[in-house]
Amino acid sequence: MNKNVLLLVLVFIGLSISAQEKKTETTAPVEAAPAPKKKMASSNSNSNPWEVGISGGLNYVWGDVSSRVKLDLNNSTFGLHIRKALSNSFSWRWQYNYGTATMASFRPHFTAVPNGWSTNPNVNTWFVSSQMYSHSLSWDQVLTIGNGGMKKMNPKWTVDLFVGPAIFAYRTKLDRRDNNNNEYNWAALENIYNANISSSSVTGDQRAKRLVSEAMDNTMDGKYETVGNNNGDKANMGGFVIVPAAAFGGSINRKLTNRFSASLEHRMFYVFDDYLDGERFANFSTNASYSQMNDIVHQTTLKLNYNIGKGTQAPLYWRNPNEELQKKLAEMNPRKEINAAFADDDGDGVPNILDQEPASREGCPVDTKGVMLDSDKDGLVDCDDKEPYSPAGYPVDNQGVAKVPPPACCAELEKKAVQPVKPAAKPAGDCVETTLPSITFEKDKYGMSSNNAVALQSIGERMQKCPDMKLVVNGINDKNNKNGKYNEQLSYNRAMEVTSYLEERFGVSRDRFIVRYNLEGTGDQDADRAVMFRNAQEGESGASNPPSPHPGLKAGKK
């Protein structure tokens, strides 16, 4: 991957994490009680302090030349950092490190020339002995894990994973000359290696490297006087080559107190450079080739961290994100919560938590959401409506009574001077003829709804009390569908469904009904999804169980 592209990706990751919404400072719930104590306010005055720290440990390079890893100052690193939590899981950190790493190869390399070195392989012989000095500045985006859960509210151990862009500055020097500024006798070291490598096909290489190592320790002065090559095209400041890098790694952390913590961290730098170890070629044979990857720096360190602030709270990454939830659960009064959940201030049978009309009038019927019923949707609640089931599509007066015009059939009869059918004598009492409610359906439905059942209750009870009452059931043509046969069958289904319901539910004889369908409506699509009722006139007749107009045609759903 192009190094500039990779660096831009790492910067984007860092900016994305840093842009997350910062978690607000946690505070105790406020109650109607005396003012909080000053001591408590002081202890929580800094709920998310900054962290600073120092570190030190082992530093080595993984490249073309083996590191001589020893616990000494020649293979060490020392650092400083500052860190700020963005949430319980994310934080950012600036990390500075100074490091020294020593490397040596006990096999011959064929890339040297007497007065320096060559940019091409297979030119003379030398043995690499180098030391790298470095400065690095990383912007770590840190993910903390291990501080969650519902059991431990005060975690003592956590794990951090981090990644971020870095600037890496290094200077590599080589030990190539003795105290008299003369090149070492590379041929003598090569002879030692060649003489022993052929002694055994199994152990020859290990024996040769061991003897060359001893000879190098005895003949080389350990002074790194020759500046290593960096291809001559890298930015340079004070003798240090400056290159971009990607830093990543992880740590195990232990909280000692709310002020102090310690960490064991391993950090790696993928440096966009292959000269950190002083050698640019990948092998030690006479067929040397360029490296296929850049050098990587490893740092294993112990860190001591301190939280800056006047409060006693640890940073957010040392606190469980479920802490506030646990506090609220501990403060809950179960009986009080249960009473609050089932409280019903207006006594309508719907708890306050579900009641969309929490101050409905006493005694007024309500729906499942606690809203006072308006069964015929005429704008007056049933409590105030003298005709709570007035037929749909007609205007109503201020008492909710529908203004229904006389039937069209009667007007035609008057025009033709035809003697109208003489109405039956009106019985006294509850059997006096009154306007009957109509019922409406949802689009493409003919099944009974709860509202329809309520409206039919009054009709059924009236027919039970009035054995001479005969009812005309009119199914209106619902023209929501352009299919005329479909509309006709749907109006038939609705009229038959209502008639069967009254017959079965209230025990009314079938011959007391005159069933008609496909009647013209008002043109209002919502109002025409209806079945209307009226009292049969004296001598009026019709089929109580007419055949289906379109057998086998499925119109609507029940």
Secondary structure, DSSP 4 states (H G I P E B T S, - for coil): --HHHHHHHHHHHHHHHHTSPPPPPP-PPP-SSSPPPHHHHHHTS-SS-EEEEEEEEEEEEESSS-B---SSGGGEEEEEEEEEESSSSEEEEEEEEEEEEEEE-SS-BS-EETTEE-SSSSSS-B--EEEEEEEEEEEEEEEEESS-SSS-SS-SEEEEEEEEEEEEEEEEEE--B-TTSPBP-HHHHHHHHHHHHTS-TTTHHHHHHHHHHHHHHHH------EEPP-TT-SEEETTEEEEEEEEEEEEEEEE-SSSEEEEEEEEEEEES-S-TTS--BS-SSTT--B-SS--EEEEEEEEEEEEESSSSPPPGGGS-TTHHHHHHHHH--HHHHHHHHH--TT-SSS-TTT-SSTTPPTT--B-TTSPBP-TT-SSS-TTT-SSTTPPTTS-B-TTS-B-PPPPHHHHHHHHTTPPPPPPPPPPSGGGS--PPPPEE--TTB-S--HHHHHHHHHHHHHHHH-TT--EEEEEE--TTSS-HHHHHHHHHHHHHHHHHHHHHHH---GGGEEEEEEE---S-TTTTSEEEEEEPPTT----SSPPPSSTT---SB-
